């Protein structure tokens, strides 16, 4: 990792064909329903989600991607606005790879990306006027490397990272917090709030931001195919960057795996419009939505039009860092902007460069 290993103690991962699956992420509904603000719910997804009692082993990762038949129905009766009710701006950055229903540059905001193409979350929060709404969709903070599934916790460094991000977002206004049904995503929200000085918060559990939104199949189906051939991150990154699977994988994978993913640009636009923008009227002015790398990696590639390098399948093997993601900004006229953001010093990590915190 560029600066991560210098700032934090982290955990060593074997890369290449034995690269760890970064998160055992759950699967996704096609049209998530927003939970009522202040309530706890999940969407009525037909797709399975992770369950630590029903593991599917991954020999390449030492971690598991698992399946559950249970799901909860949303609480509250508020129906989110449809995307047709939202006025969208056209992209000012062009679309070399695909099309966008939003702006991909900060426009009049006094913001500049870093050398890697990421915008600092604290800078975005400070630059966006009070008349605009913001939703941050980010990966959770650094977590333990174990097989506990939904119960995997943040490490001490992960707790500190989230609280440090909270200090960048400090203010008197309350935020809206939502996470998946994982301990690490909920704890990330709680520690960001603690860093802001915010107490007594409620973290809404929402399946609408689960990890497998870009997958057409349950995440364990993908894992079963690729666990011995580089692991989920390698193939999620190849999908996110439109790489010919045959270039980096055997024919048995290349012939099947394209059907495992939705079209990146169609699905990405759907996520912004139907999952985020349509639901922002029911949230506070600023929302923090904490998910997993399986969702955030494609989102960053999509929003940046594949210009940010998170190509973990090739040297220098970059993967989405903890607390990185996207910011979705809606101004008072309804115009939408989406930017890649980072909550840590850099937006990417190199998994094999992490050092295990448990090593004394």
N, C-alpha and C positions, 0 to 999 in steps of 0.2 A: 504494500500500500504506500502511496506517495508520502504522506505525512502521518498516516494513522499509526504505524508502528513506532514512530518517534514519540508520539504524544501518548499513546496508550499501550498497555501490555495486552496482547491479544493471543489467539490460539492457532497453532500450526495446523495447516490443512495440507494433505497430500493432494496435488493437483493432477491434471492430465486425465488419464483413464480412471483414476481413483479419486477424482475431485468430489468434495462434499456437496450434497444437496443443501443449499443455503438455508431453506426453510421448507418444512413439510407443510406446504400450503394447501388450503382447502379449495373446493371447487366452486363454480360460480353460476348464478342464474343469468339468463339473458337480459332480463329487464327487472333489476332489483327495485324493491319498494323501500322508500325512505322510512326509517323509524321516526316516530313522533319525537320531537325535541323533548328531552328530559325523561324519555322512557327507554326501556331496554327491549330489543327485539332482534330478529333476524329475518331475512327475506324468505319467501315461500319458494325456495329453490327445489327443483326436482333432482338436481345433481347432488351426489354425496359429499360430505365434508369429513375432515380428519377426525378420527376417533382413536385414542391411544390404546383402546382395548381390542382393536381390529387391525393390527399392523400388516403392511406389506413390506417385507424386508428389502433393503437395497444393499447389495453386496459391495457396491462401489463407494457408498457414502458413510456407512456406519450409522445412518439416520434412517427414519422411516417416513413413508408417505402412506397414510392410512385412510380408512373409509368408514363412514357411519351412515346408518339408515335413518337416523333421527334428524328432525328439523323442527324449528319453532315457527309459529306464525307471528306476524308483526303485531305489536301492541299499538293502540291508538287507531283512530279512523281517518286521520288526515290523508288525503290523496294528493301526491305531489303533482306539481304542474307538469304538463307534457312539454317535450322539447319544442313543440310547435309554438308554444307560448313565449319562447325566449327569442329575443332579437339577437342575432349573431353577427359578428363582424367578419369580414373576409381577411384572409391571411395577408400580412404585409411583407412576409418573407419569401413568398413564392412556395412552390411545392415540387421539388426536384424528384421526389419519389412517390408522393401521393397528394391528396387534397385535404384541406382543413376547413372546419366551420368556425374558426376562431383565429385571432391574431397570434403570431408566434414571436413577436418582439415586444418589448415593453412600451413602445410608442413614446408618449410624452413623459412617462415616468423617469425619474432620474436614477436609472439603473443600468449597470453594465455587467456582463457576465465575466467570470474568471477565465483563465487561460484554457480551461477544459470545457467551457460553455455553460457552466452552472451559475445560477444566481443565489446569493446567500439569503437564507430565509429571513434573517433579521433585517437585512436591507430591503427585502420585498415588503415586509410588514410595515416598516417605517415609511416607505415611499408611496404606498397605496393610500389615496385619500379616504377620509372617513365616510365619504358617500359611496364608496365601492365595497363589495364583499369579496372575501378571500376564502378559498378552501385549499388547504395543504393536504395532499395525499402522499404519504411518505412510508418508507420501510421502517420497521421497528428498530430500536436501539440494539446494541450488541448483546447477544444472548448466549446461554450455556450451550455447548455442543454435546448433546446427549440424545437419547431415544425417548424422551418423555412426551413427545408430540405437543399437544396443546398446553401441557404443564411446564414446558421448558421456560426457565426464568431468565431475566436479565442478569448479566454479570455485574459485579461492583463497578467496573468501568462503564458498562452499558447504562447503569443508573446515573453515573456522573455525566455521561454524554448527553442523556436526555435532559437532565437538570440544567446543564450548560446551555443547551438550546433554549430552554425555557427562559433563561436570563436575557437572551437576545430578543425574546418576544414579550418581555415584561411590560405591563401597562395596567391600568385600572379596569379596563373592560373585560368582561368574562368571555371565555371562548366556549365553543361547542366541541365536544370530544366524542369520537366514535372509533371503535376498533373491531377487529374480528374476535372470535371467541377463543383467543389464545392468551395465555397469561402474559406473554412477552409484549404483545401489542397493547393490552390494557395497561400494563405497568409502564410502558413508554408514555402513554397519555398522562398517567398519574404523575410521572416524574417531570414531564414537561410542565405540567400545571404547578408542581412544587417549585420548579425553578422560576416560574413567573410570580410566585408568591400567592398563587390562587389556592384556596382551601375549599373543602366541602364540594368538590366537583363530582359530577356523575359522568361516567364513561358509558356511552350507549354501545351495546353490542349489535353490530350490523353486518349481515352476510353479504350485503351489496358490494363491499370492498374486499371480498375474499381473494385468495391468491390466484385462482385459476380462471379468471374472467376471459382470458384470451384463448383458453383451451376449449375444444369441442368435445373432449373426453374427460373423465375424471383424472386427476393428477396421478393416481396410482397406475393408470393405464399407460401414461407416458413413461413413468418410472420403470415399469416392467419391461418396456422396450429398450430403454437407453441406460439403465443403471450400470451395465457392464461395458458401456461404450462411451463413457465420459460424463454421465449423469445429467440430470435435468438442466442445470445452468447452461451447459454447453449448447444444448438444443434450443432452449428458450432464447438464448442470445442469437443463435443462427437464424431463428424465426424473426426476431425483432429487427435484424439487420438485412433481411431478405437474401441471405446467403444460400447458394445451392447446397442442399444437404449432402449431395454426392461428393462434394469437395472435401468434406471432413468426416464422413461417416460411411460405413459399408452399405452396399446396395440394399440389403434387407431392411435397413432403417430408412434410407433415402426414398424408397418406393412407397413407404407407408406413412411416414410422419407428416407430410404436408396436410393430410386430412385431419390431423390432430389439432390444428390451429385455425382460428378465424382469420380473415384478411385483416392485417394489422391496421390499416387506415380506416376501413369501415368500422371495425370494432372499437378503435380508439376514439373516433368521432362519436360513436354511440355512447361510450363510457362518459365522455365529457358532457354530452348533451343530456342524456337520459338518467345517468347515475349521479352526476355532480350538479350541473347547472340547474336542472329541473327541480332538484331538492333543496338548493341553497336558500330559497325563500322561507323554508321552515327551520333553518338553522340560525345561529347568531351571526353577527357580521363576519367573524373569523371562525373558521372551523379547522380542526386538526383531525385528520382521518388516518389511522395507522394500520397498515397492511403488511404485505410480505414482498420479498424480492421477485417472486414469480409474477406479480402484478406490476410492480414498480419498474422493473427492467424494461418491459415492452412500452410502458407509458413514457418513460424518458426518451427511448429511441423514437417513438412516435412524435412526441411534442417537439423534439429537436430536429425532426426530419432526418433522423439517422446521422446527424453530424457529430453528436457526442460519442466518444469511443468507450463503449462498455462491452467490447468484443472479447468475452472470456475464452472464446475458442481459438484465439490466436495471440501470439506475443504482442504486447505485454500482459495479456490475460486479465484485463480489467473487468470487474463485476460491480454491480450497483452497491454503493456503500450504505452502511447503516444511516438512517435519518435522511437519506436522499429521496427525491421524488419529484412531484410537480406542484406548482401553484396555479390554481384556476381563479382568475380575477374577473368579476362582473361589475362594470361601472353603472352609474345611475341611469344611463340610457339603455342598458342591457347589452352593451358590447362586451364580448368575451375575449380574454387573453389567457393563454396557457404558457407557462415557462418552466423549464427544468430547474429544480432547486436542490440545495444541499443544506443540511443542518449541522454538519461537521465541517472541518477545515477543507476537506476535499470531497468531491461527489462520487468518487470511485474507490475501489479497494482491489487488492490482489490477494485472493483467498490464501494462497500458499505462504504469504508473508506474515500471517497472523501468528501470534505466540500464545500458547495455551495459558490462560490465567490461573489454572489449577496447579501448574508446575511451580513448586516452591524453590 
